[in-house]
Amino acid sequence: MKIEAFATLDAVLRLGTMAAAAQEGNITPSAVSMQMKQIETYMGQQLFDRSGLNIKPLPLAYEVSDTMQPSLRRLESLRNRTTIVVEGTIRFGVIESLQPILIPGVMRTLAERYPRLRLLPGRGKSAALIEAVKAGLSDAAVVAQPESGGSSRLSWYPLFQRELVVIVPQSESETSLKALFSKYDWIRYDRKSVTGRLAARYINRYIQSDRGTIELDGVRAIAATVSAGLGVSMVQIVEPGILLVYPVRVMHVPHAPKLRFALVTRRGEGENRQVAALRDALTTVVRRCYES
């Protein structure tokens, strides 16, 4: 068993599926499955419940990952002590909701590991950032990955995923989704976005609300509207600070759609030293922020 198996385990737990972990690690799903079985053989116990259609991590899987991650991060830090100088400028777009979480950490990590690499951050919606990468106006971007997987002209590196949640006024005690969407206006997320399409499909399938008269294009605007008691919504919450400014009640729902976030670059630039340095910094920051 190679030490990379524990990094793959971390990816499976962080991304939710072996297929996503395989894509991130640039290996086959069967290789991921083999690595998980190697760890299980070593531990003498199962890490996953394979009785259903989808595998489910058992508590031991999280215990093993939590035990190994500090050592893996330390080894990665030692491995990155290289004599190769990475320098220049990299243009890097991030969707607005992730900027407060990712930008400071990425800048700090790059300053520590690659002090001669300059980061030029930009912001925008996922679609616009993807087009900027295609057009060569940006070197890389963190975006919500399209449901189709994204253009084959680009390279996609999965970072993490988050379930969409329903938010309702903080004082509201009702727990029935149908009752809530009947009582309040449905504050829609921009249907041109990945989040908006995922939310609309879920609500149309499971709740069948016809009160979606308001459509906004940002989580902050939606949270503010819901916090004011003017409606309910389904959104992704990747910036916890929003809930401090705009208090709402968050409801986790069954069969919730998952929004995938990825680093996108032009195909063939995966070995570019600047892009590789950025990806290294992003991976470190994402693990620090979203591992739980």
N, C-alpha and C positions, 0 to 999 in steps of 0.2 A: 504494500500500500504506500502510495506517495503522499507527501504532505499536502499536495494540491487538492486531495479529496476533501480536506476540512474546509478549504476555501469554497469548494463546490457545494458542500453542505450549507455553508452560510448563504450562498446565492439561492439555493432551493428554498430556504426558510424566508429569505428576504423578498424574493420575487414571487413565491407562491407555487411555482410549478417546476418540474424537471426540464420541461421544454425551454422555459425562459432562462433557467440557469445554464442550459446548454448553449443558448444563443449568446449569453454574456461571456461565457468562457471559451466560445468558438470551438466547441466540441460537440459530439453527437449526443442525442438523448440517451442512447444505449450506453455511452461512456459514463454519463452522469449516473445512470442506474447501477452500473457496475461499481462505481466509486462508492455509492451509498451502501451497497451490499458488502464491500470490503470493510467499511467502518463497522457495519453490523457484525461481521465475522470477528473483527478485532475486539469489539465490545462484548460479544456473546449475547447480545440482545437486539431486538428490532428497534429501528429508529422511526419506522413509519407503519401506519395501519393501511394495509393494501386490500382490505376486504371490500371496499366500494369501488365505484367507477374511478374516483380520484383518490390518490394517496393523501393521507393526512398525517402530519408530523406528530409523533408521540412526545411526551415531556422530555424523554431522554435526549431526543434530537436537539432540543433547545439547550439542555444542560451541557452536552458535548460541545455545541457551537460556542456557548458563552465561556466555557473553559478554555477553548483553543484560540478565540479571537484575539485576546491581548498578545499572545505569543506570535500569532500570524502577523499582526500589525507591526510588531517589533522586528520580525524577520524581514518584512517588506521594507521597513525603514532602513535596515542595514543593507538590503539588496540595492536600494536606490542610491547608496553612496557610490556614485560613479564618477569617473574622471571625464566623462563626456559632458561637455558644456552645452546646455540647452539655452539658447538665447533668441532674441528677436521679439516680435509682437504677434499676439494671437487675438483675433477678433471673435468674441464669444457672446452669443445671445442667450438670454434666459427669460422664460415667461415671467410676467410680473409677479405672480403669486409666490414664486420660488426665489425671487431675488434676495429678500431679506435673510433667507435661510442659507442659500448657497454662496452668494457673492463674497461675503466677508470671510467665510471659511476657505473658499478656494483661493482667494487672494493671499490669505495668511499662509496656507500650505505651499503655494507656489513660491512665495517669498522665502520660505524656509528651505525648500528643496531645489528650487530653480531661480535663484535671485536675479538672474540676467534675462528672465523671460517676463515680458510686459503683457499684462492682460488689459484688453479694451472691451469692457462689458457693454452690452446693449440690451434693449428689452423690446417686447412686442408680443403679439399673439402667436400661437404655435404655427398657424398656416403661413404667416408672414415671415417668421424666423426660418422655417423650412425653405421657403422660396429664396431667402437671402443666402442660405448655404448653397442651394443649387446654382444660384447666379454668381457665386464667388464673392459676394459682398460680405460674407461672414465665413469664418473658418469652421465654426462648430456652434451648436446650440442645444440647450436643454429644453425639450418640448413635450407636450402630450403626444404620445405616439399614435398615429392613425390606427383605427380598428383593423384595417387591412394589413397592417404591418409596416406600411410606408413604401415609398418609391424604391425600386430596385437600383436606381441610379445613385442611391445614398447608402451609407453604412449606418446601422442602428446599434447602439450599445445600451441595453436595458439597465436602468439605474434602480428603480423601485416602483411599486404600485400601491395605490390607495383605493379603498372602497368608497363609493359615493355614499353619503348619509343624507337623511332628511333633517332639516332644521325647522323648528317651530318657535313661536313666541315663548320666552322663558317662563311666563306665568301659566301657560297652557298645560293642563293636566291630562287631557285626552290622549289615549294611547293607540286608538284605531286609526290607521292611515286613511281609510276611506272616509271616516268621520271628519278627520282633519282637513282633507282636501275638499270635502263638501262644505265645511264651515268657512274656510279661508280661500282667498284667491291663490292660485298656483303661480308663484314668481318663477318664471322660466329662466333658465340659463341660455344664453345665446345659442340658438339651434345650428348655427354655422360652425360651432366649436365641437370638439370630440366630447367634452363633458355634457354639453347641451343635448347632443344626439343620444348619448347613453342614458341620460336622465329622462328624456322624452319617451324613449322606447320602454323604459322600465315602468314609468307612470302610466303610459297608455296600456301596457299589458296587465299590470297588477292592480292599478287603482282606477283607471279609466275616468280621470278627471277632465271636465270640459271647461274649467274656470281659469285656464291659463291665458289671461288677457294682458299680463305685464311681462315683458322680456327685457332682461338686463344682461350686460356682457362682462360683469366682474363679480367675484365672490364678495368683495367688500360691500358693493352696492346692494347685493342681494341680502347679505347678512344684516345690513343696516335697516333695510325695508322690513325684513322678518322681525328683527329686534323691536321695531316700532309697532308691531302687532298688525301689520298690513298684509300678511300672507304667510305661506309656507313654501318650502323649496327643497330640491334635491341638488346637492353640490358636492364638490370635493374640498376638504379642509386640510391643506398642507401647511398652512401658516397658523399655528395655534393662537398667536397673538390677536388674531381677528376676533376670537370669542371673548377676549378681555375688553375690547373696545365696543363690540356689539353683542351683548349677552343674548344667547338663544339656548333652547334645549335641543341637544343633538340626539337623534334616534338612529340606531343601527338597525337595518332592515334585512329580512331574509332575501337571499339570492341577489344581493346588491351588486351592481356592475362595478368592475374595477377599472380604474384609469391608470394606464401605464405611462411612466415618464422615462425618456431615453435621451442619450446624447446622440446627436445626428451630425455626421460629417460627410464630405464628398467621398464617394467610393475610391479606394486606392490610397487614401490619406491616413489610414489606420496606423501605418508605420512611421508617419511623420513625427519627428521627435517632439515638436511643439504640441501636436494633438495628443500624443501619448502622455506627455507630462500633464496636460490638462485632464485627461481621463484618469490618470493616477490620483491627482488632487481631488477630483470629483468623487471618486470611489471612496477615498478616505473620509470626506465630508459627509457623504450620504450614509456611510456606516455609522458615523458618530451621531448623526441626527435622527436616523430612522430605525436603527437596530433596537429591538425591544423584545 
